[in-house]
Amino acid sequence: MSESTDIPTTNSWADLDDEEDGKVEFKGLNPSASSFNPSSSSSITNTQQQITSLSVMSKADQTPSSLFKEDDAPVASLLSRISGLTTNPDPAESSSTPSTPSDPASSSTSASRPKPNTSNPLFGRALAGVKTDRPPPAQAPAQASTSASGSHQGKELIDNKQEKKEESKMSGFDNGWDEPVQNGNSNSFEDNNEKKTDTSMSEGGLISNEFQVEVKLADLQADPNSALYSAKTFEELNLHESLMKGIYSVGFKKPSKIQEVALPLLLSNPPKNLIGQSQSGTGKTAAFTLNMLSRVDPALLTPQAICLAPSRELARQIQEVVDKIGQFTDIQTHLAVPGSWSRGQKITKHILIGTPGTLVDMLSRKGTIFDPRQIRVFVLDEADEMIALQGLGDQTVRIKKMLPPGVQNVLFSATFPEEVQRFAESFAPEANKLFLKKEDVTVKAIQQLYLECDGEASKFDALSALYDCMTIGQSIVFCRTKATADNIAQRLTEEGHSVASLHGDKDSTSRDDILDGFRNGKTKVLITTNVVARGIDIQQVNMVVNYDVPDLGRDGGFRPDIETYIHRIGRTGRFGRKGCSVIFVHDDRSRDDVNYIMSELGKPMKQINAKNQDDLDELEKALKIALKGPN
Ligand SMILES: Nc1ncnc2c1ncn2[C@@H]1O[C@H](COP(=O)(O)OP(=O)(O)OP(=O)(O)O)[C@@H](O)[C@H]1O
């Protein structure tokens, strides 16, 4: 991240424990948050009991072909058709195509890989490779575990019969989180989609866009199987009336499941830490925003809540959400990212939203910028990334050490790998925890596809062939390096296409301008790196292209980065919308990587062929449907 360039090397400046009496008076917007004693544990609620008692359900698993219903019939037919395609180039041939020098992973290892297992009928010839030089998937998906045989653990992943069985097994519903829950109404997603209502969120979507489409969410939110379902209304969540006005003004009708479950836990007193996992695009931002807005005292002109995000783009977006939902309060926000603060400037706004480097910089100035003892809430969005040992974790921990011991730590993400879960639990002790089951982590409405290319060099041609599809709505193309992003942006531009590239080497102003241009629809295709892989919410993005498979870099042996993949594809399919993701496969290595991703996620991917006009036509139809929203 470019934010790392502004990290000072100073250590924490004060031992705040000396002056902290452990008791904080609240005069904020939370009607039930009058005062609390952080050291008291007697009234701490048992989270698991609370969650278990809620009748929240998640959408049952769906076969890929069931994702597009009604007018989606052509797509369903495409999906069944393309699953049987055997038009892939001979893997042996593609493996002989030299990798680009910029890809150390493929250049260093592909030669030692065994020939793909072409007998596997389920992945098709293109994805039939076996892995031998990396660890096997930590845990085979449930479907595969009982009957996997032969050479590939992922065999059953795309066994339709097995999926149907799984689907009906899951129609007993669960909430996606680990604890069992009570059953509720059993309306299926498909049934609900057939009903039409007039409820629209188009008048109030947070992000305005000239391509705004009317989206009807009421049926989806009434479906107990959906991550957007809630048994409660916002009115029942005991929010301050000025916040209710803010919620109405942004057009939210009903809370999503994470909002419904997390908000009472967040707002209860004494405040408890919370670690919340919920699929991408399900409304985590509003959950922690409402908590921050509820807990700060508008009369106290100093920062009382800090929210950290991994990129300036996400911090800006969060600030916009907080400002909109808080517009009927006297609460103000300050953006703490490079370039948004002049050294020595005292900050008197109530909520600081920023990136860790800038916050460390501010806090290292010995309380002259703001008094950290007044901080009551510390939010980490994309928390697994924010506390990851390699990366931003050091700075985040340093910031936490400078905050008072009674601070409420709130950690949200769509992904919490097991090893990070353990660290999160020590970072936020005695937290209420909401973890998703592994198989529920990806959004079901994102149709995941893979595209076979004849070697690295032909990836660009495939991308170019996809351009028309990419501009039906808006698309984000993720590359591994900044150089690749610039290179393909330049080549597409030379071909007369209109695209923008965004990465950490651009200056702050350009980065802001480029994302704003994409957000307001002026640019329809954004070529980028992982800098916008997480959190960015642009509802019209109906397609994500993984030009390169995300990997864990040198330190991680260039193994595929499952979490980054989940976040990248999560830029589409937001809050009830559908979306498509396409990942490029061009050699044995990338083929193995995609197999690994499928196996880890327990999700099949279907193949598309960029040279096949039928495939492109059907993809186009799917994207048009995705753009339309959940009607
Ligand atoms: N209750 C609601 N009703 C309608 N729309 C909502 C509601 N809550 C959130 N949204 C919208 O859903 C979209 C996704 O929300 P948000 O960005 O908070 O998702 P997220 O869970 O943080 O995703 P990610 O994991 O990608 O960061 C936003 O456009 C937001 O305005």
The ligand as a MOL file (V3000), in Angstrom:
LIG
                    3D

  0  0  0     0  0            999 V3000
M  V30 BEGIN CTAB
M  V30 COUNTS 31 33 0 0 0
M  V30 BEGIN ATOM
M  V30 1 N -30.0990 -2.1500 5.0050 0
M  V30 2 C -29.7480 -1.8240 3.7700 0
M  V30 3 N -30.6880 -1.6620 2.8070 0
M  V30 4 C -30.3370 -1.3670 1.5280 0
M  V30 5 N -29.0480 -1.2130 1.1190 0
M  V30 6 C -28.0750 -1.3730 2.0380 0
M  V30 7 C -28.3780 -1.6650 3.4030 0
M  V30 8 N -27.2160 -1.7560 4.0630 0
M  V30 9 C -26.2350 -1.5180 3.1730 0
M  V30 10 N -26.7450 -1.2850 1.9540 0
M  V30 11 C -25.9990 -1.0220 0.7010 0
M  V30 12 O -25.3200 -2.2170 0.3810 0
M  V30 13 C -24.1070 -1.9200 -0.2770 0
M  V30 14 C -22.9960 -2.7440 0.3200 0
M  V30 15 O -22.7660 -2.3260 1.6530 0
M  V30 16 P -21.3030 -2.2890 2.2770 0
M  V30 17 O -20.3670 -1.5560 1.3860 0
M  V30 18 O -21.4310 -1.8220 3.6660 0
M  V30 19 O -20.9350 -3.8420 2.2470 0
M  V30 20 P -19.8150 -4.5950 3.0560 0
M  V30 21 O -20.4870 -5.7020 3.7550 0
M  V30 22 O -19.0260 -3.6430 3.8770 0
M  V30 23 O -18.9590 -5.1810 1.8590 0
M  V30 24 P -17.3830 -5.4870 1.7530 0
M  V30 25 O -17.1450 -6.7640 2.4920 0
M  V30 26 O -17.1540 -5.6240 0.2960 0
M  V30 27 O -16.6500 -4.3430 2.3580 0
M  V30 28 C -23.9180 -0.4210 -0.1490 0
M  V30 29 O -24.2260 0.1820 -1.4070 0
M  V30 30 C -24.9080 0.0150 0.8830 0
M  V30 31 O -25.3920 1.3170 0.6530 0
M  V30 END ATOM
M  V30 BEGIN BOND
M  V30 1 1 1 2
M  V30 2 1 2 3
M  V30 3 2 2 7
M  V30 4 2 3 4
M  V30 5 1 4 5
M  V30 6 2 5 6
M  V30 7 1 6 7
M  V30 8 1 6 10
M  V30 9 1 7 8
M  V30 10 2 8 9
M  V30 11 1 9 10
M  V30 12 1 10 11
M  V30 13 1 11 12
M  V30 14 1 11 30
M  V30 15 1 12 13
M  V30 16 1 13 14
M  V30 17 1 13 28
M  V30 18 1 14 15
M  V30 19 1 15 16
M  V30 20 2 16 17
M  V30 21 1 16 18
M  V30 22 1 16 19
M  V30 23 1 19 20
M  V30 24 2 20 21
M  V30 25 1 20 22
M  V30 26 1 20 23
M  V30 27 1 23 24
M  V30 28 2 24 25
M  V30 29 1 24 26
M  V30 30 1 24 27
M  V30 31 1 28 29
M  V30 32 1 28 30
M  V30 33 1 30 31
M  V30 END BOND
M  V30 END CTAB
M  END
